[in-house]
Amino acid sequence: MAQLVVTYRTPTDIAAFDAHYRDVHAPLAKAIPGLRRFEVTEGPVLTPEGPSDVHLIATLYFDGLGDIAAAFASLQGQAAAGDVANFATGGASMLMFETREA
């Protein structure tokens, strides 16, 4: 199993971010080929010390890292990636990795 974790920092307009993410970006992401599961945080993203500068974390699950690469080479993946600049005014970062049971 491989995961793509996208961390979105707090945007300049939270309501606009939330509406765009819900109505536009999430449907684009859900259409990416090879996507097995798609999760987003609900409520505040905290640290052990308290609030963070992160507004939302999305976790996308794929079978392997090659599937993530193929997904983002697809038209649907390119559309989702291209949409980030339309709403992520606080910035976004991505991490990709494979996992195993420990």
Secondary structure as GFF3:
##gff-version 3
##sequence-region A 1 102
A	DSSP	beta_strand	2	9	.	.	.	ID=ss1
A	DSSP	alpha_helix	14	20	.	.	.	ID=ss2
A	DSSP	pi_helix	21	25	.	.	.	ID=ss3
A	DSSP	alpha_helix	26	30	.	.	.	ID=ss4
A	DSSP	beta_strand	37	40	.	.	.	ID=ss5
A	DSSP	beta_strand	46	47	.	.	.	ID=ss6
A	DSSP	beta_strand	50	51	.	.	.	ID=ss7
A	DSSP	beta_strand	54	62	.	.	.	ID=ss8
A	DSSP	alpha_helix	65	73	.	.	.	ID=ss9
A	DSSP	alpha_helix	75	83	.	.	.	ID=ss10
A	DSSP	three_ten_helix	84	86	.	.	.	ID=ss11
A	DSSP	beta_strand	92	98	.	.	.	ID=ss12
###
